[in-house]
């Protein structure tokens, strides 16, 4: 199993491990397959799914706030070809100031 906390630490100095655990629980079975455990930042449909799913439902973000956060997260992870879904979601919550909604 992937060490999600270690992956998040590549981008964030202080990691809220409870928030990481909450994201892993939220993603559930999607993390079992490689394809669904990654976020394709170049696919508009994928980013719309992140916005309309995780960002809206779990973080309570408006579409505009989610899009701004997604753009910032994509920029932060731009050097990484394979973007972990857990790390992407964590950084999205971090840049939008909604980590507290995760745990």
SULCOR-V293470 format. One line per field, one symbol per residue. burial: I if it has 16 or more other C-alpha atoms within 10 Angstrom, else O. Layout:
burial: ???
//
This chain:
burial: OOOIIOOIOOOOOOIIOOIIIIIIOOIOOOIOOOOOIIIIIOOOOOIIOIIIOIIIOOIOIOOOOIIOIIOIIIOOIOOOOOIIIIIIIIIIIIIIOIIOOIO
//
